[in-house]
Amino acid sequence: MKRYQECLKELQDVLYKLDKTNVKALYRKVQVYEILGSTKEANEAIKFYEGIPNRTDKDDKIFNALKVKIQKRILEDEIKTREFSRNMMNN
């Protein structure tokens, strides 16, 4: 867990101090958030990517695949939350 937090810090340094449009760093940031289960943060990073001008088709394909994966996970989490709430109400 600590390793991922350190990775996020390094990525933040690259993205915010050196190059805000560094696609590789942004992609890795989304991956780390996904590993940590921080789907909302991953989704925000993807939205940030979508605002970057002059994106390549290759990068768009990669980020679209990530976006689908993250949105699927968000939906699964919402379903689990609803099921948990329903079970709590029935008990």
ABEGO torsion letter per residue (X at the ends): XAAAAAAAAAAAAAAAAABAABAAAAAAAAAAAAAAGBAAAAAAAAAAAAABBGBBAAAAAAAAAAAAAAAAAAAAAAAAAAAAAAAAAAX
